[in-house]
Amino acid sequence: MNTVTPAFLTLLSFLCLGIIFAKRENMVVPLIVAMCFLPADISIQIATLDFQAVRIVALVALLKMFLSNEHGRIQTNAIDRLFFYILLLDMSFMSLPVTT
């Protein structure tokens, strides 16, 4: 992993602020700029956890969308519910200890 430079942090913070203050229709512009111009090999380390810049920008976009209630009501059908049940079942079996 490369070191984090002040220019990188400035670009990352401008992109995050652009996402926060942009309207819903224009929120895709900072996301596209982040995906195209932020280096993928630089990660920010916080308490021994590595956060890649693209994931930070995506998290900010998701938080803005959910906290401002712009997503509307999410409707699920039978296939979605089946997928979530299988996912939960798989996660519960994967968390069991393996005995040999």
Number of C-alpha atoms within 10 A of each C-alpha: 10 10 11 12 9 9 9 15 13 11 14 19 13 13 20 21 14 18 24 18 11 15 10 14 7 12 17 15 13 21 18 12 11 22 15 11 10 18 14 15 10 18 19 17 12 8 6 7 9 12 13 17 21 20 14 16 22 16 13 17 20 14 13 19 17 12 10 12 10 10 12 9 7 5 6 9 7 8 9 11 11 12 11 12 12 12 12 12 11 11 11 10 11 10 8 8 7 7 4 3
